């Protein structure tokens, strides 16, 4: 029975304050807020040390608000980890000098006008800046001998423009006043000055060939999001900028990696311009040319590439809800699996130049991302870091892979986090969590975060289900294209079919199902609150789509929308755009809906949430609330915004799925800020 009768509630939250501090053995929101994560790792030349970046969340109400700090740490093969640049710092993109005795990294430190490139000795000594420009360095690549570095940075403002801005002329000319990223090359020696290398377009990444004579660049026509998503192309240039070759790769583009001898370049590429996501492993020669797909027909998506030896490419492939690490010849022969698609989910790959050891970033249902190492002759990676030792004392709910058949016969899989405790065969409330993209997918690893607190929900008696509906990645090109030209539609039928499966097996209470997600998952949440309103007792929509036509014309990725999602324009098929827009079905809504959005979101402009709110509010059939986050973009970055979001999500779900329902809970939040350690 729907729980939306209008009742008068007090202005307090639905749970006592003590629940925030301890949720009967399970995970709490405080613990989510303090969870540390290894976000990247790069192994040293001899494999004895691995540098990694550790994300350390700021504590809301204690620290100055902002995104997580990112620290530089080094862990040895035996698991001894020590911090090199820690505290209130933002470190990015570490890499090793060839001798393995120094590390380079990007950071903006005290006294810097812009983000600069630093080096720090492995065996004692302070970090020293050795490259800086007038604007933030966005990326870099060290030459194989460590004597030169290629730098990427936005073109600096002219003195004339700076003077105008000081006079108050701060206007922006939309999509015309973009600033290109330029390529610079500098000697690493002390006192060296960078020299600009002329490149037509805007350079997104740079990869110095081990042969030392050329660079592989990813170049876009303009520095606009649409260009970076679907119009990035590979160019091979000499150190003077002269073009030596090119790769006219179609559509989206992923990682690049040179072979040790510089004779081949591995490229993760889309299959064609309509491919929803890069994921084909291709190889070209050192002068570019036609791409050779070395894993044709792969029912997965390659995410990372590397090399141990000439002629054979290492790859990390997302396959279903797991990942596989393999190796294949540059001609497509001799494919081998090094790590089977089971165990931790791998999200990083770094190869030791000398030893051939691998550093990996891995996570599992038992822990967030940590650093692992796989020896050249090893069969099982060794976990090197434990960034959250307190997690060993937290009782976690069971997580399992669920497979079911959609109404049209398509096989779908997802991940189910059970309630931490369940009385006998009693049916439980469900949070359906929908991923964005839709060119994305959930893996059988750590699923808990501020916007999807699955283990917190489990501690409070909820099940959480994470379906990989059609159009998800991880199952090959055909599956990821299954929703092309039909946004929502069968994709979101798959969601309801998954809920029905959980009802049919006796787990879920049909009348206590909520839906949530961000971006395309926010679109699904809006669809669940309108078109499929009879199936959902609560909806929490985050940075989601409510009107397809206005999204194409006001967002920053119209070409990506056209090429890989819609296949047409609003003026060519207005009825399709209308029917696939949640606001069209607002009059059907009987689902209490919480809408949250960052006011500075360029991808899904905040007007999408304004429209959804107003349509539902004017329909007047169910409670609706709109919460905006000033300064936040397409997803919350600041600690306070994340804390507020997590509390409101759980408050809304508990109120309408297990609480009294009716009128919404008080809009003011008693934040019960987490205690510091």
Secondary structure, 3 states (H helix, E strand, C coil): CCCCCCCCCCCCCCCCHHHHHCCCCCCCHHHHHHCCEEEEEEECCCCCEEEEEEEECCCCCCCCCCCCEEEEEEEECCCCEEEEECCCCEEEEEEECCCCCEEEEEECCCCCCCCEEEEEECCCCCCEEEECCCCCEEEEEECCCCCEEEEEEECCCCHHHHHHHHCCCCCCCCCCCCCCEEEEEEECCCCCCCEEECCCCEEEEEEECCCCCEEEEEEECCCCHHHHHHCCEEEEEECCCCEEEEECCCCCEEEEEECCCCCEEEEEECCCCCCCCCCEEEEEECCEEEEEECCCCCCCEEEEEEEEECCEEEEEEEECCEEEEEEEECCCCCCEEEECCCCCEECCCEECCCCCCEEEEEEECCEEEEEEEECCCCCCCEECCCCCHHHHHCCCCCEEEEEEECCCCCEEEEEEECCCCCCCCCCEEEEEEECCCCCCCCCCCCCCECCECHHHHHHCCCEEEEEECCCCCCCCHHHHCCCCCCCCHHHHHHHHHHHHHHHHCCCEEEEEEEEEEECHHHHHHHHHHCCCHHHCCEEEEECCCCCHHHHHHHCCCHHHHHHHHHCCCCCCCHHHHHHCCHHHHHHHCCCEEEEEEECCCCCCCCHHHHHHHHHHHHHCCCCEEEEEECCCCCCCCCHHHHHHHHHHHHHHHHHHHHCCCCCCCCCCCCCCCCCCC
